[in-house]
């Protein structure tokens, strides 16, 4: 993510929470989990295939468009719900938790809307391309029939 997109940073003794306009990043600071996190994040294939296994051990980066909800639990800790994944619990102070949840609730709908617009644009482009292919195919068939007619053969 670009540094200009950084919205909020919360430093804790064992981890750092960085909120960007489109991404929530929770990074560990030390130990074996940190080394494992670096390996998984550096290798896209591992990230995709092993990410599900390590999500309870290693906090992976989460696109805001993928977050279902961000809430405070009964202990005022941040609980982030992500479809088809375990919920992420971020242990912060009550004030930090409230600030983060409020900012997430502000940014998540914006990112979901951007994703919807992107998907609609892709669908429109695909439909337009399919129409162009159909027109080109019809043109080729028409030209072929015209050539056969000129040659006196069956159409």
Buried (B, 14 or more C-beta within 10 A) or exposed (E): EEEEEBBBEBEBEEBEBBBBBBBBBBBBEEEEBBEBBEEBBEEEEBBEEBBEEBBEEBBBBBEBBBBEEBBBEEEBBBBBEBEEBEBBBBEBEEEBBBBBBEBBEEBBEEBBEBBEEEEEEEEEEEEEEEEEEEEEEEEEEEEEEEEEEEEEEEE
